[in-house]
Amino acid sequence: MNNKQIFFISILLLFGSSSFAKQGSTVGDLLKKIEKQAELKKQQSHLPKFQSVETKAKKSTVNLKSVKPPNTSQLYYSESSEEAQLESITDAGIAQLYKLTQRFKNSSKRGELWLRLAELYVEKARIIEYNEYNNFDKKMADFDSGKTKVRPKVNLKAAQEYNKKAIQLYEWFLRDFPKDEKVPQALFFLGYNYFEIGNVAKGKEYYKQLTSKFPKSTYVDESNFALAEYFFENDKWQEAEKHYRAVTRNKRSRLYAFAMYKAAWCLYKQGKYKSALTTIERVIIHGRKTKGRGDRTSKGVSSIRLASEALKDIVVFYAEAGNFKEAFDYFVRVTGSKSAAKLYEKLAYYYLDRGARSQAKYIFSDLIAKDPLSAKAFEYQYKIVTMYSSAGNSQIFKDELFEWIEKYGPGSAWQKANSKDKVLVDKSELLAEATLRNYILQNHQTAQNSRAKFSIDMAQKGYNLYFVTFANSQRADEMHFFFGELLYDLKNYRDASKNYMWVVDNATKSTYYKQALLNAILALEKLLPTNAEIKEIVGQNTQQIEFDKSIKDFEKLAKMLFVKYPKGENTIQVKYKLGTLYYYYNQFAPALQIFNDIISEDPKSKYAEYSANLILDIYNLQKDYIGLEQAADKLLAVPGLQTTNLGKQIKGIKQRSAFKRAENLEGSKDYEKAANSYLKFAKENPKSPLVISAYYNAAINFDKGGQLLLALPMYEKVAAAKVSKSKDLKKNSQKFLGPLYEKLGMYPEAAKAYESYASEFPKDNESLSYIFNAAVIREAMLYYT
């Protein structure tokens, strides 16, 4: 390193006369002091918000106790039924029959009218119940999704009013026509309607009458089914199954398929999964046969409808009873190839919801293998990824995630195959980008908090994959910035600066632009040569040295910062750092420009003080003392600077510079100019601690130049000075006065000066000679005669 120092130390090294002594400080100490003053500090940036990826295994979201088939009332009507139209027809029928019952209330045919009207009342109650359950399902979905806050309830009061009307008519029928062939019908519907309004005891009583008095009636099946329904709705699965089985013994019963379907559910609820699966298979096979026969009776339609419901439910049954690896072949055999793929997919999602990862992954992977370029393949692999996000094994999750990104990300064969479906491709790309980004940021956060090597490695690999896959992402600026942050924390400053610079070069409107520019500068600052390296490069000379690449990179970004953010909170610090680099490498012109800018922009800052020191030291190193004084004057002209401590220090430096300039003239033996320079300094700085030295040196140089008359008053002034710090100069001046007076023929003054010196310094070696000289002069002047 060259011999640069902070000026208040280096200026003392300028003076070689007896008036001053060197004050030493090692170059290393001075550089360290300067470097500390120029230190730049990096602010910690907070990671953006991201959706955390769970690392703990989660429980199944499927509550098996809540799994139930649709309410039976919902199975009475086909999916294509027009409920409003059906209800309108029913209402019209009720109105018409009611009028007829009033007209023929005393007729022997009134019983038939009562039965027909009662049937319509029952139908009306079922329609109301059907609508109520449909509305309940919708409200429950809203409640489960959080759209509503109050749990809905089923309200069947409106339906029960029609059940009560039907009960009245059926009881009238039994009262008036106890021996009619349709008594079994009345008994059944009385039992049914009493069950519907909640009077179970009364309902059982009527069912008992039916089975005991009319054991061969078709309504026995109806009563068994109604009892089964009651037990089913009250979770009494074994009792319900017994009554459903009683119905299924009659294969001709219109309720055969209904009963078998509900019996399957009873078995499922009892944990008899294999029997349940076998029974639900029978429902499907029965429905398929019925459809094949073209049976369009109400019984046939119901069987087909129930087969459809069973197809929806078979996945739940198979998940408990079947082997997941054989599922696809099973579905093909039982349901046909057309339905098998959908059911196989549904089974995968069911396993996923239950947290059965290995089963779900097997099926999703098999679905992908069957058609790797299908639109759904992306979603299947995504489900595997999310499934392992909660598996507690970060390595598996990372492998699945990276495979998903690579196989289905931008430029993949899957995207090319599905390129016509732009919505799908765009949506998949957004999802993949967001998932990978969240994964990266979570690992970055963990790395920040724990410094765990695994998390750091995962975050770095994630960032690298992100930039390869989503180079043109709208969030690329954010990701490059935070990768820079991670690398900076890892002390990989070169790569950190590259990522910060990506933001600067490619995202000028980014919210991270300003911080990225500053952080790039801070990262490059860490790559600058050390003090020892600078010393080795520059040596002891003051010749200009060219910057190496690392400093040039720093210089380029620093200048960009000055242009973009001239008033930035860190701009002054960066300016000072660049200025010191110019200073160290003897590039004095740009150094002076920067230091002067700092002083103009913020004259009261510590960086202004440091800059002023170095400005003056640059002139000192160049031995340009006139320039130094001019620089000092310029600095003192900065508004508000003169009254500061810095201003006072600059004034002192300027004085010492002027003194040194005179000393240099003396060294070149230009005694007259040197003497006049010392004299000028003394007159312009009467309060300077150097004023006595200036008068003394002026006297010496006038004396050496043969201008004794000009030297004399200077010596006299110093000799007469009342000072405590310049006693040697005063003594020397007194010593020189005697001989000088004598040379000028001023003998009385010479004799007096000799005597005065000898009297004041009796032990001085010259004192005896001075007494002798005084005696000789006085004798010659006849002083003693």
C-alpha positions in Angstrom: 0.0 0.0 0.0 1.2 3.6 -0.6 1.9 6.1 2.1 -1.6 7.6 2.2 -3.0 8.4 5.6 -5.8 10.4 7.0 -4.6 14.0 6.6 -4.5 15.0 10.2 -1.7 12.4 10.7 -0.1 12.6 7.3 0.3 16.4 7.4 2.6 16.1 10.4 5.0 14.1 8.3 5.4 17.1 5.9 7.6 19.1 8.3 11.3 18.4 8.7 12.5 21.6 10.5 13.3 21.7 14.2 10.0 23.3 14.8 8.2 19.8 14.3 8.6 16.1 15.1 7.1 13.2 13.1 4.2 11.4 14.6 4.1 7.8 13.4 1.2 5.4 12.5 1.5 2.3 10.4 0.0 2.2 6.9 -2.0 -0.9 7.9 -3.6 0.9 10.9 -4.5 3.9 8.8 -6.0 1.7 6.0 -8.0 -0.2 8.6 -9.3 3.0 10.0 -10.4 4.3 6.6 -11.9 0.9 5.7 -14.0 0.9 8.8 -15.3 4.4 8.1 -16.2 3.3 4.5 -18.0 0.1 5.6 -21.4 -0.6 4.0 -24.1 -2.5 5.8 -26.7 -4.7 4.2 -30.3 -4.7 5.3 -32.1 -8.0 5.8 -35.0 -8.5 3.3 -38.1 -10.4 4.4 -39.2 -13.3 2.3 -42.5 -12.8 0.6 -45.6 -14.5 1.8 -46.0 -18.0 0.6 -48.3 -21.0 1.2 -46.6 -23.3 3.6 -46.0 -26.9 2.5 -47.1 -29.2 5.3 -44.5 -31.6 6.7 -46.6 -33.5 9.2 -48.8 -36.4 8.1 -52.5 -35.3 8.1 -55.4 -37.5 9.1 -58.0 -38.6 6.6 -60.7 -36.1 5.8 -63.2 -38.9 5.2 -65.4 -39.6 8.3 -66.5 -43.1 7.6 -69.3 -42.9 10.1 -70.8 -40.1 8.0 -70.8 -42.1 4.8 -74.4 -42.8 3.8 -76.4 -43.3 0.7 -78.9 -40.7 -0.5 -82.2 -40.4 1.4 -84.7 -42.9 0.1 -87.1 -40.1 -0.9 -84.4 -38.9 -3.3 -84.4 -42.3 -5.0 -88.1 -42.3 -5.9 -87.5 -39.8 -8.7 -85.2 -40.2 -11.6 -82.4 -37.6 -12.2 -84.4 -36.2 -15.2 -87.6 -35.7 -13.2 -89.2 -32.3 -13.4 -90.0 -31.8 -9.8 -92.0 -28.6 -10.3 -94.1 -30.2 -13.1 -94.7 -33.4 -11.0 -95.8 -31.4 -8.0 -98.1 -29.3 -10.2 -99.8 -32.4 -11.6 -100.1 -33.9 -8.0 -101.6 -30.7 -6.7 -104.1 -30.7 -9.6 -105.0 -34.3 -8.8 -105.5 -33.5 -5.1 -107.8 -30.6 -5.9 -109.9 -32.6 -8.3 -110.2 -35.7 -6.0 -111.0 -33.5 -3.0 -113.9 -32.1 -4.9 -115.1 -35.6 -5.8 -114.9 -36.8 -2.2 -117.0 -33.9 -1.2 -119.5 -34.5 -4.0 -119.7 -38.3 -3.3 -119.2 -38.3 0.5 -122.2 -40.5 1.0 -121.6 -42.7 -2.0 -120.6 -46.4 -1.6 -117.6 -45.5 -3.8 -116.3 -42.9 -1.4 -113.8 -45.4 0.0 -112.1 -45.7 -3.4 -111.9 -41.9 -3.7 -110.5 -41.7 -0.1 -107.7 -44.2 -1.0 -106.8 -42.4 -4.3 -106.8 -39.0 -2.5 -104.7 -40.4 0.3 -102.2 -41.8 -2.2 -101.8 -38.3 -3.7 -101.3 -36.9 -0.2 -98.5 -39.4 0.4 -97.0 -38.5 -3.0 -97.2 -34.8 -2.1 -95.5 -35.5 1.2 -92.7 -37.4 -0.7 -92.2 -34.5 -3.1 -92.0 -32.0 -0.3 -89.5 -34.3 1.5 -87.5 -34.8 -1.7 -87.2 -31.0 -2.2 -86.4 -30.4 1.4 -83.5 -32.9 1.3 -82.2 -31.4 -1.9 -82.2 -27.9 -0.3 -80.6 -29.3 2.8 -77.8 -30.8 0.8 -77.1 -27.5 -0.9 -77.2 -25.6 2.3 -74.9 -28.2 3.9 -72.4 -27.8 1.1 -72.4 -24.0 1.7 -71.9 -24.6 5.4 -69.1 -27.0 4.9 -67.4 -24.6 2.5 -67.7 -21.8 4.9 -70.2 -19.7 2.9 -72.7 -19.9 5.7 -72.1 -20.0 9.5 -75.3 -21.7 10.7 -75.6 -25.5 10.3 -78.8 -26.2 8.4 -81.6 -28.5 9.6 -84.2 -30.7 7.8 -87.7 -29.4 8.4 -90.4 -31.9 7.3 -93.4 -30.3 9.0 -94.9 -29.3 5.6 -94.6 -32.9 4.4 -96.0 -34.3 7.6 -99.2 -32.2 7.3 -100.0 -34.2 4.1 -99.1 -37.5 6.0 -101.7 -36.5 8.6 -104.3 -35.9 5.9 -103.6 -39.3 4.5 -103.9 -41.0 7.9 -107.3 -39.5 8.4 -108.5 -40.8 5.1 -107.1 -44.3 5.6 -108.6 -44.6 9.1 -112.0 -43.5 7.7 -111.6 -46.3 5.1 -110.9 -49.0 7.8 -113.8 -47.7 9.8 -116.3 -47.8 7.0 -115.0 -50.6 4.8 -113.3 -53.2 7.2 -113.8 -56.1 4.9 -112.7 -54.4 1.7 -110.0 -56.2 -0.3 -107.9 -53.0 -0.1 -107.7 -53.1 3.7 -104.0 -54.3 3.5 -103.2 -51.2 1.4 -104.8 -49.0 4.1 -103.0 -50.8 6.9 -99.7 -50.4 5.2 -100.1 -46.7 4.5 -101.3 -46.1 8.0 -98.2 -47.7 9.3 -96.1 -45.8 6.8 -97.6 -42.4 7.5 -97.4 -42.8 11.3 -93.7 -43.6 10.9 -93.4 -40.4 8.8 -94.9 -38.2 11.5 -92.8 -39.9 14.2 -95.4 -42.0 15.9 -93.4 -45.2 15.7 -95.6 -47.2 18.1 -98.7 -46.6 16.2 -97.0 -47.4 12.9 -95.6 -50.7 14.2 -99.2 -51.6 15.4 -100.6 -51.2 11.9 -97.6 -53.1 10.3 -98.2 -55.9 12.8 -101.9 -56.1 11.8 -100.9 -56.3 8.2 -98.4 -59.1 8.5 -100.6 -61.2 10.9 -103.9 -60.8 9.1 -102.6 -60.6 5.5 -99.3 -62.5 5.4 -99.5 -63.0 1.6 -100.2 -59.4 0.8 -97.8 -57.5 -1.4 -97.9 -54.8 1.2 -96.0 -57.0 3.6 -92.8 -56.2 1.6 -93.7 -52.6 1.8 -94.1 -52.7 5.6 -90.8 -54.5 6.0 -89.1 -51.9 3.9 -90.7 -49.1 5.9 -89.5 -50.7 9.2 -86.0 -51.1 7.7 -86.0 -47.5 6.7 -86.9 -46.5 10.2 -84.1 -48.5 11.7 -81.7 -47.3 9.0 -82.3 -43.7 9.7 -81.7 -44.3 13.4 -78.4 -46.1 12.8 -79.7 -49.5 13.9 -77.9 -51.3 11.1 -78.5 -54.9 12.1 -82.3 -54.5 12.6 -82.5 -52.5 9.3 -80.6 -55.3 7.5 -83.0 -58.0 8.8 -86.0 -56.2 7.4 -84.3 -55.3 4.1 -83.4 -59.0 3.7 -87.1 -59.9 4.3 -87.9 -57.8 1.2 -85.2 -59.2 -1.0 -86.5 -62.7 -0.5 -89.3 -61.7 -2.9 -87.4 -61.0 -6.2 -90.7 -59.8 -7.8 -91.2 -57.1 -5.2 -91.0 -53.6 -6.6 -88.7 -52.8 -3.7 -86.3 -55.6 -4.4 -83.5 -53.5 -5.8 -84.1 -50.8 -3.1 -83.9 -53.3 -0.3 -80.7 -54.9 -1.7 -79.0 -51.5 -2.1 -79.9 -50.5 1.4 -78.9 -53.9 2.8 -75.4 -53.4 1.3 -75.1 -50.2 3.2 -76.2 -51.9 6.4 -73.4 -54.4 5.9 -70.9 -51.7 5.3 -72.0 -49.8 8.4 -71.5 -53.0 10.4 -67.9 -53.4 9.0 -68.8 -56.4 6.9 -67.1 -54.9 3.9 -66.7 -58.0 1.7 -70.4 -58.9 2.1 -71.3 -55.3 1.5 -69.2 -55.3 -1.7 -70.8 -58.5 -2.9 -74.3 -57.2 -2.3 -73.6 -53.8 -4.0 -72.3 -55.9 -7.0 -75.7 -57.7 -7.1 -77.5 -54.3 -7.3 -75.3 -53.3 -10.3 -75.7 -56.6 -12.1 -79.5 -56.6 -11.4 -79.8 -53.1 -12.9 -77.7 -54.0 -15.9 -79.9 -57.1 -16.6 -83.1 -55.0 -16.2 -81.8 -52.4 -18.6 -80.8 -55.1 -21.0 -84.4 -56.4 -21.0 -85.7 -53.0 -21.8 -87.9 -53.0 -18.7 -89.6 -49.6 -18.6 -91.9 -50.3 -15.7 -91.5 -48.3 -12.5 -89.8 -51.3 -10.9 -87.4 -51.5 -13.8 -86.6 -47.8 -13.9 -85.9 -47.9 -10.1 -83.6 -50.9 -10.6 -81.6 -49.0 -13.3 -81.5 -45.9 -11.1 -80.3 -47.8 -8.1 -77.6 -49.5 -10.2 -76.4 -46.0 -11.1 -76.3 -45.1 -7.4 -74.5 -48.3 -6.6 -71.9 -47.5 -9.3 -71.2 -44.2 -7.4 -70.9 -46.0 -4.1 -68.9 -49.1 -5.1 -65.7 -47.2 -4.8 -66.3 -46.7 -1.1 -67.0 -50.4 -0.6 -64.1 -51.6 -2.7 -61.7 -49.3 -0.8 -62.4 -51.3 2.3 -62.7 -54.8 0.9 -60.7 -54.9 -2.3 -57.0 -55.1 -3.3 -56.0 -51.7 -4.8 -53.6 -53.3 -7.3 -56.5 -55.4 -8.7 -59.0 -52.5 -8.7 -59.0 -51.7 -12.4 -59.6 -55.2 -13.5 -62.3 -55.6 -10.9 -64.2 -52.5 -12.1 -63.9 -53.6 -15.7 -65.4 -57.0 -14.8 -68.2 -55.6 -12.6 -69.1 -52.3 -14.3 -67.7 -52.6 -17.8 -64.8 -50.9 -19.4 -66.7 -47.6 -20.0 -67.2 -47.0 -16.3 -64.0 -48.6 -15.0 -61.7 -45.7 -15.7 -63.8 -43.2 -13.9 -64.3 -45.5 -10.9 -60.6 -46.3 -10.8 -59.8 -42.5 -10.8 -62.5 -42.0 -8.1 -60.9 -44.7 -6.0 -57.5 -42.9 -6.2 -59.1 -39.7 -4.9 -60.9 -41.6 -2.2 -57.6 -43.1 -1.0 -56.1 -39.6 -1.2 -58.8 -38.2 1.0 -58.3 -41.0 3.5 -54.5 -40.4 3.7 -53.8 -43.8 2.1 -50.7 -42.5 0.2 -49.2 -45.7 -1.1 -52.6 -46.9 -2.5 -53.4 -43.5 -4.0 -49.9 -43.1 -5.5 -50.1 -46.6 -7.1 -53.4 -45.8 -8.8 -52.4 -42.2 -9.9 -49.2 -43.6 -11.3 -51.0 -46.4 -13.1 -53.5 -43.8 -14.6 -50.5 -41.8 -15.8 -48.9 -44.9 -17.3 -52.0 -45.8 -19.1 -52.1 -42.4 -20.9 -49.1 -40.2 -20.0 -50.0 -37.4 -22.3 -53.7 -37.1 -21.3 -55.0 -33.8 -20.0 -55.5 -35.4 -16.5 -51.9 -36.8 -16.2 -50.8 -33.4 -14.9 -53.4 -33.4 -12.2 -52.6 -37.0 -11.2 -48.9 -36.2 -10.7 -49.8 -33.0 -8.8 -52.0 -35.1 -6.4 -49.0 -37.3 -5.7 -46.9 -34.2 -5.1 -49.4 -32.7 -2.6 -49.9 -36.1 -1.0 -46.2 -36.3 -0.1 -46.0 -32.7 1.0 -47.6 -34.0 4.2 -45.8 -37.3 4.3 -43.0 -36.1 6.7 -40.3 -37.0 4.1 -38.9 -33.9 2.4 -36.7 -36.0 0.1 -39.7 -37.9 -1.4 -41.7 -34.7 -1.8 -38.8 -33.0 -3.5 -38.3 -35.9 -5.9 -42.0 -36.1 -6.8 -42.2 -32.3 -7.1 -39.2 -32.1 -9.4 -40.5 -35.0 -11.5 -43.8 -33.2 -11.9 -42.1 -29.9 -12.9 -39.8 -31.6 -15.4 -42.5 -33.8 -17.0 -45.3 -31.3 -17.2 -43.6 -27.9 -17.1 -42.9 -25.5 -20.0 -41.5 -27.2 -23.0 -42.5 -30.7 -21.8 -43.9 -33.4 -24.1 -47.1 -33.2 -22.1 -47.5 -29.4 -22.8 -46.8 -29.9 -26.5 -49.5 -32.7 -26.7 -52.0 -30.5 -25.0 -51.0 -27.2 -26.6 -54.4 -26.7 -28.2 -56.0 -26.5 -24.8 -54.4 -23.2 -23.9 -56.5 -22.7 -20.7 -55.3 -26.1 -19.4 -51.7 -25.4 -20.2 -51.7 -21.9 -18.8 -53.5 -23.1 -15.6 -51.1 -26.0 -15.2 -48.1 -23.8 -15.6 -49.4 -21.3 -13.1 -50.0 -24.1 -10.6 -46.6 -25.7 -11.1 -44.8 -22.3 -10.8 -46.7 -21.5 -7.6 -46.0 -24.9 -6.0 -42.3 -24.9 -6.8 -42.0 -21.3 -5.6 -43.7 -22.0 -2.3 -41.5 -25.0 -1.8 -38.4 -23.0 -2.5 -39.4 -20.1 -0.2 -40.3 -22.4 2.6 -36.9 -24.1 2.4 -35.3 -20.7 2.2 -37.2 -19.7 5.4 -36.1 -22.8 7.1 -32.5 -22.3 6.0 -32.6 -18.7 7.3 -33.9 -19.8 10.7 -31.9 -23.0 11.3 -29.0 -22.8 8.8 -29.7 -26.5 8.2 -27.6 -27.9 5.4 -30.4 -30.0 4.0 -32.8 -27.0 3.7 -30.1 -24.8 2.2 -29.3 -27.5 -0.4 -33.0 -28.0 -1.2 -33.6 -24.3 -1.6 -30.6 -23.9 -3.9 -31.7 -26.9 -6.1 -35.2 -25.5 -6.1 -34.0 -22.1 -7.3 -31.9 -23.6 -10.0 -34.8 -25.7 -11.3 -37.1 -22.7 -11.2 -34.8 -20.6 -13.3 -34.4 -23.4 -15.9 -38.2 -24.1 -16.0 -39.8 -20.7 -15.4 -37.2 -18.3 -16.8 -40.0 -16.0 -18.1 -42.2 -16.1 -15.0 -43.8 -12.9 -13.8 -42.2 -13.7 -10.4 -38.7 -14.3 -11.8 -37.5 -11.0 -10.4 -38.6 -11.9 -7.0 -37.0 -15.3 -7.1 -33.7 -14.0 -8.5 -33.6 -11.4 -5.7 -34.2 -13.9 -2.9 -31.8 -16.4 -4.4 -29.3 -13.6 -4.3 -30.3 -13.1 -0.6 -29.7 -16.8 0.1 -26.3 -16.8 -1.7 -25.3 -13.6 0.1 -26.0 -15.2 3.5 -23.9 -18.2 2.4 -21.1 -15.8 1.5 -21.2 -16.7 -2.2 -21.0 -13.1 -3.1 -20.2 -13.5 -6.8 -23.2 -15.6 -7.6 -25.3 -13.4 -5.3 -24.3 -10.4 -7.3 -25.3 -12.1 -10.6 -28.8 -12.8 -9.3 -29.2 -9.3 -8.0 -27.9 -8.0 -11.4 -30.5 -10.2 -13.2 -33.2 -8.0 -11.6 -31.3 -4.8 -12.4 -30.8 -5.8 -16.1 -34.2 -7.5 -16.7 -36.8 -6.0 -14.4 -36.4 -2.2 -14.2 -40.0 -1.8 -12.9 -39.6 -4.5 -10.2 -40.4 -3.6 -6.6 -37.0 -5.2 -5.8 -35.1 -3.2 -8.4 -33.6 -0.6 -6.0 -32.7 -3.1 -3.3 -31.3 -5.4 -5.9 -29.0 -2.7 -7.2 -27.8 -1.8 -3.8 -27.4 -5.5 -2.7 -25.4 -6.2 -5.9 -23.1 -3.4 -4.9 -22.8 -4.8 -1.4 -22.0 -8.2 -2.8 -19.4 -6.9 -5.1 -17.9 -4.9 -2.2 -17.2 -8.2 -0.5 -15.1 -9.2 -3.5 -12.9 -6.2 -3.5 -9.2 -6.6 -2.7 -8.3 -6.6 1.0 -6.0 -4.0 2.5 -3.1 -6.3 2.3 -3.8 -7.0 -1.4 -4.1 -3.3 -2.2 -0.8 -2.7 -0.5 0.8 -5.5 -2.6 -0.7 -4.1 -5.8 0.0 -0.3 -5.3 3.2 -0.4 -3.4 4.8 2.8 -2.2 4.4 4.9 -5.4 1.8 7.5 -6.3 1.5 6.4 -9.9 -2.1 5.8 -11.1 -3.0 2.0 -11.0 -5.7 0.5 -13.1 -8.7 -1.3 -11.4 -9.0 -5.0 -11.7 -12.3 -6.6 -12.9 -13.9 -6.9 -9.5 -13.4 -3.2 -8.8 -14.5 -2.2 -12.3 -17.8 -4.1 -11.7 -18.3 -2.4 -8.4 -17.5 1.0 -10.1 -20.1 0.3 -12.9 -22.9 -0.5 -10.4 -22.0 2.4 -8.1 -22.2 4.9 -10.9 -25.6 3.4 -11.9 -26.8 3.9 -8.3 -25.7 7.5 -8.4 -27.7 8.2 -11.5 -30.8 6.2 -10.5 -31.0 7.2 -6.8 -28.9 10.4 -6.3 -30.7 11.1 -3.0 -30.8 7.4 -1.9 -30.2 6.7 1.8 -27.1 4.6 0.9 -25.8 6.6 -2.0 -23.4 8.7 0.1 -21.8 5.6 1.7 -21.3 4.0 -1.7 -19.9 7.2 -3.2 -17.4 7.4 -0.4 -16.4 3.7 -0.8 -15.8 4.3 -4.6 -13.9 7.5 -3.8 -11.5 5.7 -1.4 -10.9 3.1 -4.1 -9.9 5.8 -6.5 -7.8 7.3 -3.8 -6.0 4.0 -2.9 -5.2 3.4 -6.6 -3.9 6.9 -7.1 -6.7 7.8 -9.5 -6.8 11.2 -8.0 -9.0 13.1 -10.5 -12.1 10.9 -10.1 -11.4 10.7 -6.4 -11.5 14.4 -6.0 -14.7 14.7 -8.0 -16.5 12.2 -5.8 -15.2 13.6 -2.5 -16.2 17.1 -3.5 -19.7 15.8 -4.4 -20.1 14.2 -1.0 -19.1 17.5 0.7 -21.5 19.5 -1.4 -24.4 17.1 -0.9 -24.1 16.6 2.9 -21.4 18.9 4.4 -22.2 17.9 8.0 -22.0 14.2 7.6 -19.1 12.1 8.7 -18.4 11.1 5.1 -18.0 14.8 4.3 -15.3 15.0 7.0 -13.6 11.8 5.7 -13.8 13.2 2.2 -12.2 16.5 3.1 -9.3 14.7 4.8 -8.6 12.7 1.7 -9.0 15.7 -0.7 -6.3 17.5 1.2 -4.1 14.4 1.5 -4.3 13.9 -2.3 -2.7 17.4 -2.8 -0.3 16.6 0.0 0.8 13.3 -1.7 1.3 15.2 -4.9 3.2 17.9 -3.0 0.9 20.4 -4.5 0.6 22.8 -1.6 -0.9 25.6 -3.6 -3.5 23.2 -4.8 -4.0 22.1 -1.2 -4.6 25.6 0.0 -7.0 26.3 -2.8 -8.9 23.1 -2.0 -9.0 24.2 1.6 -10.4 27.6 0.6 -13.0 25.8 -1.6 -14.0 23.6 1.2 -14.3 26.4 3.6 -16.6 28.2 1.1 -19.2 25.4 1.4 -22.2 26.9 3.3 -22.2 25.9 7.0 -18.8 24.2 6.9 -16.6 26.9 8.5 -18.3 26.7 11.9 -18.0 23.0 12.2 -15.2 21.0 13.7 -14.3 20.0 10.2 -14.0 23.6 9.2 -11.7 24.4 12.0 -9.5 21.4 11.1 -9.4 22.5 7.5 -8.2 25.9 8.5 -5.4 24.4 10.5 -4.4 22.2 7.6 -4.4 25.2 5.3 -2.1 27.0 7.6 0.3 24.1 7.8 0.3 23.7 4.1 1.3 27.4 3.7 4.0 26.8 6.2 5.2 23.8 4.3 5.3 25.6 1.1 7.6 28.2 2.6 9.7 25.4 4.0 10.1 23.9 0.5 11.3 27.2 -0.8 13.9 27.2 1.9 14.9 23.7 1.0 15.5 24.9 -2.6 17.7 27.7 -1.2 15.3 30.4 -2.5 15.8 32.3 0.8 14.2 35.5 -0.1 10.9 33.9 -1.3 11.0 31.5 1.7 11.5 34.4 4.1 8.6 36.4 2.5 6.4 33.2 2.6 7.1 32.7 6.3 6.4 36.4 6.9 3.1 36.3 4.9 2.0 33.2 6.9 2.8 34.9 10.2 0.8 38.1 9.3 -2.2 36.2 7.9 -2.4 33.7 10.8 -1.5 35.7 13.9 -3.3 33.3 16.2 -1.7 30.2 14.7 0.4 28.0 17.0 3.0 28.2 14.2 3.3 32.0 14.1 6.5 32.2 16.2 8.0 29.5 14.1 7.1 31.5 11.0 8.7 34.7 12.2 11.8 32.8 13.3 12.1 31.0 9.9 11.6 34.3 8.1 14.5 35.8 10.1 16.7 32.8 9.3 16.0 33.0 5.6 16.4 36.8 5.4 19.7 36.3 7.2 20.8 33.5 4.8 19.8 35.7 1.9 22.0 38.6 3.2 19.0 40.8 4.0 20.1 41.5 7.5 18.0 44.6 8.0 14.9 42.5 7.2 16.0 39.6 9.4 16.6 41.9 12.4 13.0 42.8 13.3 12.0 39.2 12.9 14.6 38.1 15.5 13.5 40.9 17.7 9.9 39.9 17.5 10.6 36.3 18.4 13.1 37.2 21.2 10.4 39.5 22.8 7.6 37.0 22.4 5.9 35.8 25.6 5.5 32.1 24.9 6.0 28.9 26.7 6.1 26.4 23.8 8.8 28.2 21.6 11.5 28.7 24.2 14.2 27.3 22.0 13.2 29.6 19.1 13.2 32.6 21.5 16.6 31.6 22.9 18.1 31.2 19.4 16.7 34.6 18.3 18.3 36.2 21.4 21.5 34.5 20.6 21.5 35.7 16.9 20.6 39.4 17.8 24.1 40.2 19.2 26.1 39.2 16.2 23.5 40.7 13.8 23.6 44.1 15.6 27.3 44.0 15.5 27.3 43.3 11.7 25.0 46.2 11.1 27.2 48.6 13.2 24.6 48.9 15.9 27.2 48.5 18.7 25.3 49.8 21.7 22.4 47.4 20.8 25.0 44.6 20.2 26.6 45.1 23.6 23.3 45.1 25.3 22.1 42.0 23.4 25.3 40.1 24.3 25.0 41.1 28.0 21.3 40.2 28.1 21.8 36.7 26.6 24.7 36.0 29.0 22.7 37.2 31.9 19.6 35.1 31.0 21.6 32.0 30.1 24.7 32.0 32.3 25.4 28.3 31.9 25.3 28.5 28.1 28.6 27.7 26.4 28.4 30.9 24.4 27.7 33.2 27.5 31.4 33.8 28.4 32.2 34.7 24.8 29.1 37.0 24.7 30.3 38.8 27.9 33.7 39.2 26.4 32.2 40.6 23.1 30.1 43.1 25.1 33.2 44.3 27.0 35.2 44.8 23.8 32.4 46.8 22.2 31.9 48.9 25.3 35.7 49.6 25.7 35.8 50.6 22.1 32.9 52.9 22.8 34.9 54.4 25.7 32.1 53.1 27.9 34.4 52.6 30.9 36.2 56.0 30.7 
